[in-house]
Amino acid sequence: MPSSNFKQLKVAIVGGGIGGLSAAVALRRAGHLVDIYERRDFDVEVGASISCAANGTQWLREWEVDIPDMKPVVLMNLVMREWETGKVLNDYKLDKYEEEWGNVYNMFHRQDMHLTLFKTATATEGKGTPCKVFINHICEKVDAEAGIVTFKNGVTVSADLIIGADGIRSVVRHELGIVPDSKSAPQTCYRCNVLTEDVKKFGLVDYSSPSYRLAANTGEEYKERTDVLNIIKSSCHRAPEARWSHFYCFMPTELTSHHEEGFVFKEVPVTDILQGRYDTLDPDCVALLKHSIERMPWRLYVHQPYSHWFKGKACVMGDAAHGMLPHQSQGACQAIEDAAALGIIFSDKYDFASDANITRGLELYQTIRKPRATRVQSASVKATENLNERIGFTSMTAPDAELAAAEGKLTINEMNGYKMHDHIEAEVAKLHGA
Ligand SMILES: Cc1cc2nc3c(=O)[nH]c(=O)nc-3n(C[C@H](O)[C@H](O)[C@H](O)COP(=O)(O)OP(=O)(O)OC[C@H]3O[C@@H](n4cnc5c(N)ncnc54)[C@H](O)[C@@H]3O)c2cc1C
């Protein structure tokens, strides 16, 4: 039976990235009035492939998001290859993935995913009240107890619930008194795309299969040290268009000429990628990289867990709460899980959506989400040092999966077998002394 205390909340979300838009969809569907405040214009939205494993896809489906509109490629294999020759070292098949976990593993291009989430949050169709979006609103201050957000343009808004989804350099986090502890990772990443039409035109090895592919190459000389060199390649644009496939090229920061922070920089020449140890790389892979476009450097950081995620009527989520290295491909999925938790906790099933109980609801959100996200965060550091720590490679077969779990490795079972609705119900029962 719905809670009799349920109040429609006025929710202010700071940041309209994948996390903020997911929270908007979840909270709109839970019956709240949601405003999204984004510092930029969405036209400059950039990025490359985003992995959305079953634990993320599950929520997109529950929220009735039009997944085909995101033009996904369904991942069917994780292939590990030798650096110099491209020889397959390991081929982890995901053909039973959907059968086992109830959802597929989607690869999206970030722009496609962002656009569909934006449409879902703001559409007049669908459950709940369409969310409003305010661009060019840079958050400057948050009064978490009073529920007030102030923006650089002079606008001040009050809300029952404030969500900081403002990424790894979060202002909301700072305003909640959370002190970030992060340091530059020893690795830098270059991201680039290869157009399918160029693969055909120049007779390159065709990696743009409609159904799958993620390849990781380990430097022969550094077999045990994937922190030194590795490339992740993924198709993230569905056939028949399949316009491009995407490469993440990791290398030691000291071998690069890019030491700036952040995501968006000037495109770099291909020689910046094909430097240092890349001169020994599989020639087929080199040929693809030589024909790449949109080459961007991406500085990476190791983030330690934060002391807390909420204060008064405000909380953080997504990268603002748990920035992580990309090696478990869980950044977006963990942000989606945060959004799902907020949507469930503040639904009419429970009594947290009421003036008196919002802070208690945020405390429960932290209880539910912080341990799990922290575990993925630390596993993403381990996978930097050893690619065999990556979910998937840790659990190749059932006995190995058990072994991996016994060794404390993150397994597919732990990620995809998790039941958030049950977890929240059990924690609420504890709160009620049941
Ligand atoms: C431009 C960009 C490109 C990315 N590319 C990739 C990629 O190629 N592969 C990958 O795996 N991950 C990528 N990521 C990260 C990935 O999207 C996130 O890890 C994940 O989706 C979690 O998202 P988030 O919403 O928590 O944070 P983000 O995606 O970082 O979103 C934060 C949002 O908050 C806005 N914001 C920041 N500060 C303020 C402020 N003070 N006031 C108002 N708004 C603010 C930002 O403009 C942004 O839209 C990218 C992120 C960004 C921002």
The ligand as a Gaussian input file, in Angstrom:
#p B3LYP/6-31G(d) Opt

LIG

0 1
 C       32.305000      15.323000     -21.597000
 C       32.387000      13.952000     -20.997000
 C       32.847000      12.888000     -21.763000
 C       32.929000      11.609000     -21.208000
 N       33.379000      10.598000     -21.991000
 C       33.414000       9.354000     -21.497000
 C       33.829000       8.280000     -22.299000
 O       34.198000       8.461000     -23.432000
 N       33.808000       7.020000     -21.751000
 C       33.410000       6.799000     -20.464000
 O       33.395000       5.647000     -20.004000
 N       33.040000       7.795000     -19.685000
 C       33.011000       9.073000     -20.166000
 N       32.607000      10.072000     -19.380000
 C       32.264000       9.767000     -17.985000
 C       30.939000       9.066000     -17.849000
 O       29.968000       9.702000     -18.629000
 C       30.618000       9.138000     -16.377000
 O       31.575000       8.396000     -15.645000
 C       29.308000       8.493000     -16.016000
 O       28.377000       8.567000     -17.025000
 C       28.763000       9.121000     -14.738000
 O       28.224000      10.348000     -15.103000
 P       27.889000      11.562000     -14.174000
 O       26.588000      12.071000     -14.675000
 O       28.036000      11.229000     -12.758000
 O       29.043000      12.618000     -14.477000
 P       29.346000      13.408000     -15.807000
 O       29.059000      12.595000     -16.998000
 O       30.708000      13.965000     -15.634000
 O       28.282000      14.607000     -15.789000
 C       28.384000      15.722000     -14.934000
 C       27.587000      16.863000     -15.518000
 O       27.562000      17.931000     -14.569000
 C       27.826000      19.141000     -15.234000
 N       28.411000      20.053000     -14.242000
 C       29.659000      19.999000     -13.708000
 N       29.829000      20.991000     -12.821000
 C       28.672000      21.690000     -12.787000
 C       28.230000      22.832000     -12.062000
 N       29.031000      23.456000     -11.173000
 N       26.978000      23.289000     -12.252000
 C       26.144000      22.673000     -13.137000
 N       26.514000      21.584000     -13.856000
 C       27.753000      21.099000     -13.687000
 C       28.779000      18.736000     -16.351000
 O       28.798000      19.719000     -17.383000
 C       28.192000      17.410000     -16.795000
 O       27.190000      17.547000     -17.768000
 C       32.517000      11.384000     -19.880000
 C       32.042000      12.454000     -19.109000
 C       31.974000      13.740000     -19.667000
 C       31.437000      14.909000     -18.846000

